[in-house]
């Protein structure tokens, strides 16, 4: 999972602390780095020395935590959380030294950033620290003023945090329903549970959302509801998602702290635009993905940039389905099919499945059944097909169709019977 830059930084730091530049744990690091899967026999064979082999569990544990420490140092200051924690730590050091006014300057800076980014828990931690500084105030009137203002701020943040937490719990309940039965709900029981969730008082009006974070989740729930319910209303889903996008673009300082949110909204909108064959909207959204760094006025972390690239790749391929130009999609991935697959799979197992689905569909669309079957088998051999039962159903039907086209009638009949048996065992999910 380490990026090339992170690996390079780890080796650089490790050499500084090494006497001869050839620590055993560094040799272990290099061996593990070359392995696709953990192979203890090869590691033991490399070291040979029984004493060293016996110490490997301890060395592995040491290496593990050394990597974590290095990652913390390497990524320090690259996220709003790490920046805030550094400010708090520095303020703490000044406080210990008795430099209270200097500590106050740093903690005020941290407070402003935390409140703007709606990092509620860190904001409360900052308030606790400010409370300690207030007690050092020698002017009694100032002390009373600071204490009262701090208590009001604390109550407001606690209220916002509890409000936000309630919305997140509702989101988790809806997402669980979707994940447990595929993207779209199939059983009547799941439909009823979805409707019960959406009857929650907090979802009746956006005025009940007390923060940008809470409002974002209010809009997310409504957009997702219209997307997965029995009688889908994609137009309403798009409307709520566009409102989410506008909310983020209206608060660039907020979204710059969590740019993944922005790409997640674009991801949902691109999917909806594709399903409604709204090519104009699709192209505008894809352009936003491409130029997101300019729109957000921020330099993304490598992880965020990777997420942006995956979305751009995925929907550049998907654009060919909307325009009905499968050759365009094949040309886009030409020579890089497996590279793009590894990128998607590394992002998540589900993304790997979606990529397989899109690519086998492209080749099926142009009649290249051999390559289509290659990606169908990639999907089926992943062992993770039940993450997306909707795609799994499509894979099986496509496989049957290809076998019929290739005149493998007996095999096609066997696949079909197996598929029907599976559907019959899950009547509620696929009825």
KOLZALUM-696877 format. One record per residue: residue in one letter; x negated, y, z of N, C-alpha, C in turn. Coordinates in steps of 0.001 Angstrom, whole numbers, padded with zeros to 6 digits, always signed. Each point is the difference from the previous one (the first is absolute). Layout:
<rs>
AXYZXYZXYZ
...
</rs>
This chain:
<rs>
X-000814-001219+000000+000814+001219+000000-000850+001272+000000
X-001291-000124+000244-000850+001185+000027-000228+000527-001416
X+000021+001320-000142-000314+000606-001289-001517-000021-000205
X-000478+000161-001236-001458+000050-000229-000690+001080+000842
X+000628+001159+000133-000588+001078+000807-000081-000387+001474
X+001031-000699+000495-000001-000433+001399-001083-001047+000248
X-000170-000913-000960-001050-001016+000130-001384+000660+000013
X-000177+000967-000905-001279+000698-000069-000300+000745+001288
X+001032+000639+000566-000182+000745+001245-000337-000947+001146
X+000666-001149+000017-000265-000985+001065-001456-000463-000045
X-000494-000297-001202-001380-000474-000136-000997+001090+000385
X+000324+001224-000376-000888+001124+000326-000109+000181+001519
X+001159-000006+000672+000005+000163+001451-000677-001177+000690
X+000234-001208-000513-000574-001195+000620-001516-000003-000094
X-000545+000496-001108-001454+000035-000169-000654+000969+000981
X+000723+001067+000334-000523+000976+000957-000220-000651+001359
X+000902-000931+000342-000071-000653+001316-000771-001319-000044
X-000566-000306-001157-000699-001272-000155-001507+000212+000125
X-000663-000925+000683-001447+000093+000171-000735-000400-001272
X+000470-001053-000647-000713-000492-001184+000841+000059-001267
X+001215+000551+000116+000869+000121-001173+000582-001314-000444
X-000132-001031+000810+000474-001318-000424+000727-000699+001141
X+000896+000703+000650+000765-000578+001106+000783-001216-000457
X+000178-000944+000904+000788-001194-000324+001423+000389-000354
X+000572+000946+000759+001397+000377-000286+000117+000688-001358
X-001095+000650-000478+000050+000594-001331-000060-001073-001083
X-000782-001037+000262-000028-001125-000939+001373-000661-000052
X+000629-000123+001172+001350-000563+000064+000978+000872-000782
X-000139+001319+000134+000856+000937-000733-000133-000222-001507
X-001230-000112-000495-000243-000177-001436+000583-001314-000516
X-000119-001063+000817+000557-001295-000418+001524+000086-000100
X+000626+000564+001029+001467+000120+000018+000490+000880-001146
X-000772+001041-000315+000386+000931-001059+000061-000691-001357
X-000810-001036-000175-000054-000713-001286+001044-001111-000093
X+000626-000340+001130+000972-001095+000001+001414+000500-000275
X+000679-000664-000924+001411+000318-000241+000870-000558+001121
X-000384-001181+000502+000664-000642+001127-001070-000411+001014
X+000365+000032+001287-000960-000349+001047-000429-001454-000128
X-001309-000215-000076-000553-001357-000135-001099-000178+001041
X+000331-000620+001130-000940-000159+001108-001195-000877-000385
X+000232-001009-000822-001092-000899-000377-001107+000744-000745
X+000385+000905-000877-001002+000762-000749-000751+000962+000911
X+000711+000542+000987-000652+000906+000957-001022-000762+000832
X+000396-001178+000496-000920-000819+000791-001213-000419-000836
X+000269-000338-001257-001094-000428-000882-000981+001138-000252
X+000508+001216-000032-000871+001156-000230-000951+000231+001171
X+000511-000117+001225-000829+000293+001175-000881-001189+000403
X+000513-001202-000183-000756-001244+000262-000381-000173+001472
X-000589+001010+000584-000456-000094+001387+001180-000287+000932
X-000097-001116+000767+001103-000414+000869+000301+001031+001082
X-001037+000654+000492+000196+000995+001053+000817+001185-000527
X-000348+000445-001198+000739+001118-000611+001438-000397-000299
X+000172-001219-000517+001346-000499-000325+000864-000039+001244
X-000599-000418+001113+000744-000071+001266+000421+001387+000480
X-000775+001023-000385+000293+001377+000423+000952+000731-000953
X+000352-000640-001120+000820+000678-001017+001340+000522+000525
X+000710-000734+000862+001260+000554+000524-000200+001336+000718
X-001083+000094+000793-000287+001249+000711-000403+001083-000979
X-000846-000365-000977-000455+000968-001006+001171+000491-000852
X+000911-000917-000323+001179+000368-000806+000866+001008+000753
X+000174-000244+001276+000795+000902+000828-000660+001385+000075
X-001329-000005+000168-000748+001255+000039+000131+000751-001323
X-000135-000743-001109+000105+000597-001333+001385+000601-000218
X+001020-000726+000448+001393+000446-000170+000214+001388+000614
X-000424+000142+001254+000217+001272+000694-000952+001093-000483
X-001164-000403-000493-000923+000978-000579+000597+000599-001280
X+000656-000856-000795+000672+000482-001217+001124+000965+000364
X+000782-000350+001017+001092+000884+000422-000531+001348+000484
X-001087-000022+000775-000601+001256+000476-000497+000840-001168
X-000599-000669-000986-000520+000707-001171+001136+000604-000820
X+001094-000751-000152+001166+000510-000730+000575+001242+000684
X+000053-000053+001331+000510+001151+000742-000867+001226-000262
X-001310-000199+000007-000928+001105-000227+000085+000496-001442
X+000058-000942-000947+000030+000355-001425+001253+000795-000361
X+001138-000412+000584+001277+000616-000354+000415+001122+000950
X-000876+000326+000940+000304+001079+000943+000224+001311-000747
X+001109+000648+000310+000307+001284-000621+000697-000099-001337
X+000346-001224-000441+000643-000152-001305+001519-000121+000108
X+000516-000186+001212+001444-000028+000212+000349+001032+001052
X+001249+000429+000006+000425+000997+000980-000152-000553+001411
X+000263-001298+000189-000129-000600+001329-001439+000057+000502
X-000938-000361-000872-001403+000006+000429-000495+001422+000257
X+000477+000961-000800-000383+001401+000211+000513+000504+001346
X+001246-000332+000300+000589+000443+001264-000703-000642+001198
X-000276-001297-000112-000665-000694+001104-001396+000561+000250
X-000674+000404-001084-001331+000585+000150+000082+001344+000712
X+001000+000818-000362+000195+001288+000669+000290-000191+001489
X+000858-000984+000294+000347-000271+001399-001233-000451+000780
X-000789-000892-000613-001216-000490+000656-000985+001132+000260
X-000174+000872-000996-000920+001135+000166+000491+000956+001086
X+001316+000223+000030+000572+000862+001033-000203-000618+001381
X+000124-001310+000065-000217-000721+001260-001437+000192+000501
X-000958-000078-000920-001398+000183+000381-000252+001413+000535
X+000604+000989-000647-000148+001388+000461+000638+000182+001378
X+001139-000664+000187+000701+000097+001287-000854-000586+001120
X-000607-001147-000269-000849-000653+001008-001165+000904+000397
X-000506+000752-000994-001124+000898+000260+000438+001315+000657
X+001299+000137+000217+000500+001214+000636+000197+001156-000959
X-000091-000259-001316+000177+001044-001012+001472+000018-000433
X+000844+000484+000898+001451-000127-000178+000538+000860-001138
X-000523+001196-000166+000492+000858-001076-000350-000587-001368
X-001201-000550-000108-000386-000635-001270+000854-001251-000257
X+000280-000717+001079+000872-001177-000125+001395+000412-000457
X+000478+001148+000514+001327+000487-000374+000076+000341-001490
X-001074+000576-000543-000024+000350-001432+000168-001248-000861
X-000743-001057+000334+000076-001244-000785+001351-000691+000154
X+000515-000037+001223+001254-000722+000222+001178+000747-000612
X-000082+001339-000065+001035+000775-000687-000009-000298-001494
X-001213-000133-000544-000137-000351-001418+000603-001382-000264
X-000287-000936+000898+000541-001354-000131+001524+000014+000109
X+000506+000801+000914+001451+000068+000205+000704+000498-001254
X-000522+001056-000612+000596+000559-001222+000050-001041-001111
X-001106-000714-000190-000067-001022-001053+000950-001164+000298
X+000049-000421+001254+000843-001141+000383+001478+000322-000176
X+000394+001208+000400+001408+000407-000135+000387+000122-001468
X-000900+000546-000817+000291+000164-001426+000164-001352-000684
X-000856-000960+000377+000045-001336-000617+001043-000904+000649
X+000673+000491+001060+000998-000776+000740-000571-001324+000514
X-001205+000090+000559-000607-001141+000678+000402+000090+001474
X+001186-000501+000285+000638+000255+001290-000793-000545+001187
X-000480-001233-000102-000710-000593+001135-001304+000741+000295
X-000729+000378-001057-001226+000760+000203+000304+001394+000542
X+001125+000573-000425+000414+001309+000513+000244-000077+001502
X+000675-001064+000440+000245-000182+001430-001309-000195+000768
X-000942-000717-000607-001314-000170+000637-000697+001347+000155
X+000143+000847-001016-000598+001346+000059+000659+000827+001103
X+001331-000134+000138+000708+000740+001060-000501-000406+001380
X-000275-001298+000179-000530-000470+001290-001342+000676+000281
X-000835+000081-001029-001302+000648+000161+000179+001492+000306
X+000944+000634-000700+000257+001422+000243+000469+000229+001438
X+000752-000982+000526+000456+000109+001376-001165+000067+000980
X-001041-000746-000301-001204+000050+000842-000681+001364-000103
X-000004+000575-001200-000609+001321-000183+000799+001091+000715
X+001340-000159-000024+000867+000987+000651-000347+000110+001487
X-000282-001141+000617-000319+000001+001433-001303+000737+000305
X-000805+000221-001029-001255+000737+000186+000198+001513-000171
X+001195+000395-000383+000307+001433-000177+000040+000689+001359
X-000790+001045+000161-000085+000691+001288+001124+001007+000199
X+000497+000580-001078+001095+000968+000096+001318-000759+000214
X+000642+000212+001142+001219-000738+000359+001126+000240-001000
X+000149+001247-000467+001065+000314-000961-000237-000734-001314
X-001239+000017-000441-000322-000725-001230+000235-001496+000180
X-000364-000504+001166+000176-001419+000271+001462-000395-000124
X+000884+000823+000582+001439-000271-000055+000515+000056-001442
X-000475+001010-000754+000426+000150-001404-000440-001191-000834
X-001275-000392+000142-000526-001139-000749+000754-001277+000338
X+000230-000216+001307+000649-001229+000456+001420-000120-000542
X+000756+001112+000030+001382-000012-000494+000052-000252-001505
X-000874+000688-000736-000038-000170-001460-000378-001427-000370
X-000940-000551+000754-000457-001367-000264+001116-001012+000236
X+000780+000205+001047+001095-000924+000308+001087+000053-001071
X+000297+001205-000487+000999+000144-001071-000478-000721-001265
X-001274+000205-000345-000565-000653-001188+000024-001517+000152
X-000342-000468+001186-000031-001442+000253+001378-000616-000187
X+001039+000635+000549+001371-000517-000122+000440-000034-001462
X-000365+001048-000751+000371+000056-001420-000647-001130-000785
X-001277-000230+000243-000718-001052-000722+000529-001380+000385
X+000282-000209+001273+000558-001283+000449+001337-000261-000699
X+000831+001040-000088+001305-000133-000664-000184-000351-001481
X-000941+000674-000659-000257-000274-001419-000553-001404-000196
X-000873-000403+000912-000599-001327-000115+001052-001093+000173
X+000865+000147+000985+001059-000993+000223+000955-000043-001189
X+000312+001164-000550+000867+000085-001170-000633-000710-001196
X-001274+000290-000230-000733-000637-001101-000060-001517+000192
X-000248-000438+001247-000095-001431+000297+001308-000718-000308
X+001116+000632+000286+001301-000608-000298+000176-000203-001499
X-000407+001000-000776+000089-000145-001460-000906-001132-000488
X-001206-000090+000565-000929-001052-000429+000546-001392+000337
X+000700-000122+001123+000603-001289+000358+001083-000390-001008
X+000762+000978-000444+001028-000257-001011-000633-000416-001324
X-001092+000663-000356-000734-000363-001215-000496-001441+000088
X-000540-000369+001138-000522-001358+000192+001109-001038-000152
X+001172+000294+000525+001123-000940-000098+000434-000198-001455
X+000065+001098-000746+000405-000085-001412-001072-000716-000818
X-001266+000313+000239-001084-000641-000738-000060-001494+000301
X+000282-000366+001239+000005-001424+000346+001069-000740-000803
X+001170+000586-000117+001069-000616-000791-000447-000230-001434
X-000629+001025-000574-000431-000077-001394-001112-001032-000180
X-000970+000017+000899-001129-000922-000129+000420-001450+000187
X+000999-000232+000829+000398-001373+000315+000821-000637-001112
X+000539+000798-000926+000832-000598-001049-000339+000505-001397
X-001160+000643-000159-000334+000577-001297+000382+001472-000008
X-000380+000689-001040+000207+001450-000022+001469+000378+000152
X+000872-000733-000673+001425+000308+000070+000712-001029+000873
X+000857+000485+000876+000697-000900+000922+000969-000894-000758
X+000053-001276+000407+000817-000959-000742+001159-000551+000824
X-000236-000270+001270+001049-000616+000801+000964+001049+000563
X+001226-000429+000241+001016+000888+000570-000396+000428+001416
X-000638-000915+000719-000449+000307+001362-000993+001159-000003
X-000956-000030-000931-000986+001074-000090+000658+001317-000412
X+000974-000087-000885+000709+001204-000426+000731+000656+001178
X+000631-000826+000799+000734+000520+001164-000955+000637+001012
X-001147-000651+000201-000993+000553+000929-000540+001336-000511
X-000206+000091-001311-000470+001263-000589+001013+001115+000246
X+001270-000299-000195+001037+001013+000205+000068+000424+001469
X-000204-000966+000916+000000+000331+001426-001142+000965+000334
X-001157-000280-000557-001155+000866+000247+000272+001413-000502
X+000583+000095-001178+000226+001318-000615+001109+000790+000689
X+000741-000645+000904+001033+000711+000764-000573+000694+001233
X-001294-000118+000216-000630+000630+001160+000219+001517-000058
X+000347+000627+001114+000271+001452+000021-001116+000850-000593
X-001261-000392+000190-001115+000783-000526-000018+000054-001520
X+000706-000945-000641-000016-000056-001460+001207+000694-000631
X+000833+000618+000848+001205+000660-000511-000299+001376-000593
X-001074+000638+000458-000319+001353-000480-001486+000267+000235
X-000634+000632-000983-001432+000271+000114-000329+001009+001102
X+001009+000734+000486-000244+000993+001053-000482-000648+001301
X+000225-001312+000142-000422-000693+001218-001495-000339-000010
X-000641+000160-001145-001442-000235-000090-000723+001232+000526
X-000814-000160+001032-000603+001133+000699-001405+000357-000477
X-000509-000727-000994-001346+000270-000499-000081-000389-001469
X-001083+000410-000642-000217-000388-001394-000077-001523-000098
X-000695-000615+000957-000150-001458+000001+001345-000703+000128
X+000854+000519+000878+001326-000600+000192+000864+000195-001241
X-000041+001205-000589+000787+000274-001209-000465-000883-001149
X-001294-000187-000116-000553-000874-001036+000590-001403+000116
X+000097-000507+001230+000542-001346+000209+001509-000056-000189
X+000696+001091+000326+001431+000084-000281+000237-000170-001506
X-000749+000730-000811+000138-000065-001453-000442-001360-000536
X-001050-000559+000605-000475-001320-000398+001084-001055+000196
X+000653+000026+001136+001041-000985+000299+001150+000084-000991
X+000412+001213-000316+001119+000156-000938-000396-000390-001422
X-001219+000325-000391-000443-000394-001343-000095-001518-000104
X-000519-000626+001033-000167-001449-000005+001349-000710+000076
X+000904+000567+000774+001349-000573+000132+000678-000108-001366
X-000023+001074-000756+000665-000007-001310-000730-000894-001003
X-001249-000322+000286-000778-000835-000898+000231-001490+000242
X+000234-000403+001255+000061-001437+000307+001405-000508+000312
X+000968+000892+000166+001344-000466+000349+000628-000767-001167
X+001125-000640+000281+000634-000880-000982+000362+000745-001282
X+000714+001093+000139+000353+000817-001164-000996+001156-000084
X-001126-000266-000609-001093+000967-000029+000411+001298-000702
X-000536+001094+000515+000222+001309-000607-001378+000651-000175
X-000654-000334-001104-001380+000448-000202-000071+001516-000138
X+001058+000605-000558+000002+001460-000141-000107+000683+001367
X+000733-000520+000983-000080+000571+001348-001355-000294+000638
X-000526-001187-000271-001324-000341+000520-001041+000977-000536
X+000079+000304-001289-000923+000963-000617+000170+001379+000636
X+001253+000405+000241+000270+001326+000580-000646+000134+001386
X+000140-001029+000840-000599+000055+001331-001531-000054-000077
X-000518-000787-000936-001448-000072-000149-000584+001313-000526
X+000746+000668-000907-000455+001303-000486-000012+001017+001133
X+000971-000125+000906+000029+000892+001163-001206-000271+000901
X-000365-001272+000124-001210-000334+000770-001238+000608-000655
X-000085-000112-001311-001149+000539-000731-000085+001512+000167
X+001133+000679-000130+000032+001459+000154-000379+000418+001426
X+000436-000806+000986-000335+000289+001403-001516-000018+000193
X-000650-001013-000557-001447-000118+000149-000735+001104-000759
X+000452+000291-001204-000673+001034-000795+000199+001389+000591
X+001067+000172+000793+000243+001281+000673-000858+000158+001253
X-000611-001104+000460-000847+000033+001199-001351-000651-000304
X-000804+000635-000855-001287-000599-000403-000948-000239+001165
X+000047+000865+001021-000881-000204+001156+000366-001273+000746
X+001300-000261+000071+000465-001219+000670-000383-001233-000810
X+000292+000020-001298-000223-001190-000822-001486-000249-000233
X-000827+001045+000080-001436-000200-000195-000585-000868+001108
X+000691-000050+001152-000456-000846+001098+000388-001467-000213
X+001048-000227-000805+000462-001373-000269+000391-000124-001471
X-000971+000120-000935+000318-000011-001427+000619-001296-000491
X-000193-001101+000749+000605-001275-000413+001517+000135-000084
X+000590+000838+000872+001448+000229-000037+000424+000527-001364
X-000789+000920-000519+000320+000623-001293+000000-001046-001113
X-001021-000858-000012-000080-001022-001037+001084-001064+000173
X+000406-000245+001234+001077-000959+000240+001318+000491-000602
X+000254+001293+000138+001218+000577-000583-000055-000087-001521
X-001150+000356-000564-000144-000094-001460+000172-001442-000466
X-000491-000934+000781+000146-001428-000303+001479-000363-000095
X+000792+000401+000994+001437-000303+000004+000721+000666-001171
X-000353+001245-000261+000652+000731-001088-000335-000599-001366
X-001239-000386-000196-000397-000618-001265+000752-001304-000225
X+000174-000765+001072+000742-001258-000104+001449+000269-000403
X+000634+000972+000654+001389+000353-000327+000131+000558-001410
X-000945+000862-000381+000034+000587-001351-000162-001089-001048
X-000840-000985+000302-000191-001107-000925+001248-000847-000146
X+000675-000258+001113+001213-000832-000025+001139+000675-000760
X+000019+001327+000004+001048+000734-000725-000462+000423-001393
X-001201-000440-000379-000582+000326-001318-000031+001506-000265
X-000258+000750+001058-000126+001451-000117-001462+000313-000302
X-000349-000076-001284-001397+000120-000410-000567+001387+000278
X+000827+001044-000170-000482+001368+000249-000394+000180+001471
X+000898-000429+000910-000304+000100+001425-001212-000854+000341
X-000061-001190-000583-001100-000916+000266-001341+000638-000366
X-000065+000623-001163-001251+000617-000443-000397+001171+000890
X+000979+000789+000446-000289+001139+000887-000565-000490+001337
X+000594-001087+000509-000464-000547+001280-001392-000610-000126
X-000240-000694-001114-001314-000601-000217-001069+001075-000116
X+000361+001132-000574-000926+001130-000090-000319+000550+001391
X+001003-000025+000886-000230+000436+001387-000987-000930+000708
X+000122-001295-000259-000948-000953+000578-001406+000311-000497
X-000106+000248-001289-001302+000265-000611-000650+001255+000575
X+000809+001040+000234-000526+001297+000449+000291+000284+001464
X+000224-001046+000774+000414+000172+001402-001012+000784+000829
X-001284-000199-000268-001019+000688+000799+000097+001507-000147
X+000355+000446-001199+000180+001438-000242+001256+000504+000687
X+001066-000782-000091+001279+000387+000607-000135+000104+001513
X-000681-000977+000604-000131-000052+001454-001141+000866+000526
X-000830+000487-000911-001118+000876+000369-000887-000640+001078
X-000310-001275-000208-000828-000701+000977-000825-001068-000692
X-001155-000318+000581-000831-001080-000503+000377-001276+000739
X+000476-001014-000721+000490-001208+000679-001132-000873+000518
X+000308-000804+001000-000950-001011+000472-000068-001109-001056
X-001047-000843+000024-000087-001103-000972+001229-000909+000032
X+000561-000215+001209+001178-000873+000121+001216+000621-000694
X+000183+001304+000193+001126+000695-000630-000186+000043-001516
X-001224+000250-000436-000288+000035-001440+000257-001364-000636
X-000321-001063+000736+000256-001348-000492+001500-000237-000152
X+000770+000452+000980+001456-000134-000053+000566+000765-001196
X-000514+001215-000223+000440+000813-001149-000316-000719-001301
X-001192-000563-000108-000404-000696-001222+000886-001200-000278
X+000344-000750+001058+000857-001175-000165+001357+000414-000551
X+000577+001071+000569+001307+000471-000468-000090+000454-001452
X-001062+000711-000332-000155+000489-001378-000144-001172-000971
X-000801-001000+000371-000170-001177-000855+001318-000750-000173
X+000649-000226+001133+001234-000793-000005+001071+000616-000887
X+000185+001297+000135+001089+000632-000741-000402+000450-001398
X-001285+000074-000277-000434+000189-001384+000337-001249-000802
X-000148-001174+000638+000406-001265-000623+001522-000055-000116
X+000670+000392+001089+001466-000077+000038+000643+000925-001031
X-000705+001061-000372+000549+000957-000970+000315-000687-001327
X-000774-001027-000338+000231-000700-001262+001331-000744+000005
X+000491-000403+001199+001308-000656+000076+001123+001000-000294
X-000178+001220+000506+001027+001019-000202+000057+000440-001457
X-001183+000164-000591-000062+000467-001389+000168-001142-000996
X+000060-001248+000525+000129-001204-000832-001187-000161-000938
X-001158+000520+000421-001228-000136-000782-000987-000846+000804
X+000193-001335-000079-000825-000903+000787-001466+000035-000445
X-000218+000259-001275-001371+000067-000503-000780+001133+000666
X+000715+001089+000316-000645+001128+000680-000529-000448+001372
X+000825-000774+000710-000412-000489+001309-001159-000970-000099
X+000049-000889-001000-001080-000971-000187-001299+000710-000363
X+000115+001051-000797-001180+000772-000380-000608+000697+001216
X+000873+000426+000902-000459+000709+001201-000843-000915+000898
X+000410-001282+000106-000713-000912+000902-001049-000845-000714
X-000108+000152-001297-000849-000863-000820-001427-000090+000556
X-000425-001222+000267-001355-000229+000479-000167+000204+001497
X+001043+000520+000648-000110+000277+001440+001104-000687+000806
X+000641-001002-000615+001135-000646+000650-000352-000547+001378
X-001102-000749+000073-000366-000628+001268-000531+001014+001006
X-000701+001019-000487-000488+001063+000882+001170+000710+000658
X+001005+000352-000797+001177+000683+000540+000762-000909+000973
X+000011-001312-000307+000670-000948+000901-000676+000000+001368
X-001329-000050+000011-000737-000007+001263+000235+001282+000787
X+000090+001131-000701+000269+001278+000665+001369-000013+000666
X+000998-000517-000712+001351-000065+000555+000071-000975+001173
X-000603-001164-000185+000043-001033+001040-000713+000461+001262
X-001082+000773-000194-000748+000504+001146+000823+001027+000783
X+000893+000697-000699+000872+000962+000671+001006-000725+000887
X+000651-001026-000552+000918-000835+000787+000395-001217-000826
X+000445-001038+000676+000437-001211-000703+001188+000301-000909
X+000881+000868+000493+001185+000339-000800-000382+000741-001277
X-000964+000924+000111-000441+000734-001187-000600-000958-001031
X-000708-001026+000475-000543-000999-000910+001092-000733-000756
X+001088-000334+000697+001133-000675-000639+000672+000896-001040
X+000187+001261+000358+000643+000954-000920-000836+000149-001268
X-001322+000066+000167-000883+000125-001163+000147-001224-000906
X-000033-001203+000586+000177-001222-000796+001311+000046-000779
X+001056+000412+000676+001321+000091-000639-000031+000950-001192
X-000593+001174+000191-000025+000991-001074-000810-000484-001196
X-001137-000648+000272-000875-000424-001096+000591-001186-000766
X+000559-000994+000727+000585-001117-000753+001205+000464-000806
X+000702+001014+000489+001138+000547-000747-000459+000707-001271
X-001132+000704+000080-000555+000656-001195-000314-001020-001084
X-000732-001045+000378-000394-001005-000992+001205-000786-000506
X+000973-000227+000861+001234-000667-000439+000722+000874-001020
X-000023+001323+000246+000696+000942-000888-000550+000030-001408
X-001301-000284-000150-000599+000003-001351-000148-001416-000550
X+000496-000990+000765-000013-001376-000496-001296-000745+000203
X-000893+000539+000855-001250-000705+000308+000255-000885+001220
X+000597-001181-000258+000455-000855+001089-001161-000614+000799
X-001126-000232-000672-001141-000591+000695-000492+000921+001117
X-000171+001293-000312-000464+000946+001018+001088+000288+001030
X+001246-000043-000450+001108+000197+000930+000011-001119+001045
X-000198-001244-000451-000034-001140+000912-001175+000095+000973
X-001121+000542-000471-001172+000163+000871+000350+000848+001208
X+000723+001110-000215+000349+000906+001097+001185-000513+000802
X+000858-000782-000634+001076-000670+000745-000609-000974+001013
X-000987-000756-000445-000656-000953+000895-000767+000713+001110
X-000578+001162-000308-000655+000807+001033+000996+000342+001100
X+001191+000373-000416+001064+000349+000939+000379-001218+000838
X+000279-001118-000663+000498-001187+000689-001060-000645+000892
X-001273+000135-000371-001077-000611+000773-000486+000881+001148
X+000573+001189+000115-000432+000916+001065+000390-000510+001383
X+001065-000820+000039+000491-000480+001287+000760+001056+000781
X+000216+001162-000642+000651+001118+000687+001268+000451-000729
X+000513-000875-000889+001109+000432-000846+001247+000416+000775
X+000175-000532+001226+001218+000317+000740-000016+001407+000590
X-001126+000702-000162-000016+001413+000376+000979+000791-000861
X+000163-000451-001243+000916+000671-000923+000829-001059-000718
X+001079-000395+000639+000839-001050-000594+000654+000469-001290
X+000232+001322-000127+000603+000508-001236-000927-000249-001189
X-001304+000242+000200-000961-000257-001072-000189-001499-000215
X+000059-000754+001100-000175-001454-000099+001069-000614-000900
X+001233+000472+000137+001096-000493-000856-000291+000320-001459
X-000457+001220-000253-000309+000422-001376-001134-000840-000581
X-001012-000290+000818-001131-000821-000435+000482-001367-000473
X+000864-000615+000780+000460-001348-000338+000836-000021-001266
X+000863+000978-000166+000796+000057-001232-000902+000217-001215
X-000982+000886+000143-000916+000268-001108-000798-001252-000347
X-000419-000723+001027-000758-001230-000221+000836-001010-000788
X+001259-000147+000366+000902-000922-000714+000151+000433-001465
X+000207+001313-000198+000188+000522-001368-001231-000260-000865
X-001189+000205+000574-001239-000212-000766-000155-001465-000381
X+000300-000905+000942-000130-001432-000295+000960-000420-001115
X+001189+000611-000011+000957-000293-001086-000542+000523-001324
X-000563+001227+000018-000574+000579-001220-001147-000865-000526
X-000764-000602+000920-001119-000864-000395+000449-001430-000301
X+001326-000211+000076+000620-001303-000277-000417-001080+000998
X-000372+000445+001216-000271-000951+001081+001305-000247+000759
X+000940-000650-000685+001356-000094+000514+000104-000817+001296
X-000751-001102+000090+000067-000821+001209-000532+000777+001207
X-001124+000694-000207-000577+000781+001089+000933+001139+000396
X+000620+000628-001007+000942+001090+000267+001183-000510+000813
X+000497-001183-000352+001137-000582+000733-000400-000307+001445
X-001222-000501+000178-000489-000303+001343-000108+001271+000851
X-000535+001069-000596-000123+001282+000697+001375+000538+000386
X+000930-000127-000938+001346+000525+000233+000693-000749+001128
X-000121-001338+000004+000622-000799+001068-000601+000341+001359
X-001311+000157+000039-000673+000354+001249+000456+001367+000496
X+000138+000919-000945+000423+001356+000329+001432+000002+000541
X+000879-000755-000633+001407-000065+000427+000110-000633+001385
X-000819-001036+000260+000016-000623+001321-000380+001013+001078
X-001001+000826-000309-000423+001016+000968+001125+001010+000238
X+000656+000433-001055+001092+000970+000150+001136-000587+000815
X+000297-001254-000209+001088-000655+000728-000307-000121+001501
X-001284-000072+000339-000398-000083+001411+000083+001357+000690
X+000112+001075-000790+000043+001358+000559+001201+000760-000590
X+001207-000537+000229+001195+000618-000617+000261+001425+000484
X-000326+000298+001263+000262+001342+000536-000918+001036-000640
X-001245-000366-000240-000953+000941-000578+000193+000195-001502
X+000421-001082-000702+000059+000068-001454+001391-000287-000561
X+001016-000008+000879+001336-000349-000457+000614+001041-000900
</rs>
